[in-house]
Amino acid sequence: MDYAKPQKFTKDDTPVRKYSLTLSDRDIKSLNSLKSRSFSPLILPVANEYAAIIKIVNQLHELSNEDENLDNYD
């Protein structure tokens, strides 16, 4: 698996669970930085775990962008 390139994932039809996370602004910035570098510093030998972490970070990135857009309405 080439970790430097964005991965294409197959559709996942397994049951979905929702979790609440508490992350600091620094945590979000670190995760956004990881995403901006195409996850290159993240090396996991097992593709399933790698795929799950990428999905989580991508969702957090989308949510943090939504938060920033909301802040611009002040």
Backbone hydrogen bonds, N-H to C=O, Kabsch-Sander energy under -0.5 kcal/mol:
donor,donor_aa,acceptor,acceptor_aa,energy
3,Y,1,M,-0.9
5,K,2,D,-0.9
9,F,7,Q,-0.5
13,D,11,K,-0.7
23,L,21,L,-0.6
28,I,24,S,-2.2
29,K,25,D,-2.5
30,S,26,R,-2.4
31,L,27,D,-2.4
32,N,28,I,-2.7
33,S,29,K,-2.2
34,L,30,S,-2.1
35,K,31,L,-2.2
36,S,32,N,-2.6
37,R,33,S,-1.3
38,S,35,K,-2.0
39,F,34,L,-2.5
40,S,37,R,-2.0
42,L,39,F,-1.6
43,I,41,P,-0.7
44,L,42,L,-0.5
47,A,45,P,-0.6
50,Y,46,V,-1.9
51,A,47,A,-2.9
52,A,48,N,-2.1
53,I,49,E,-2.4
54,I,50,Y,-2.3
55,K,51,A,-2.2
56,I,52,A,-2.2
57,V,53,I,-2.6
58,N,54,I,-2.6
59,Q,55,K,-2.2
60,L,56,I,-2.5
61,H,57,V,-2.6
62,E,58,N,-2.2
63,L,59,Q,-2.4
64,S,60,L,-2.7
65,N,61,H,-2.0
66,E,62,E,-1.9
67,D,63,L,-2.3
68,E,64,S,-2.1
69,N,65,N,-2.1
70,L,66,E,-2.1
71,D,67,D,-1.9
72,N,68,E,-1.0
73,Y,70,L,-1.5
74,D,71,D,-1.2
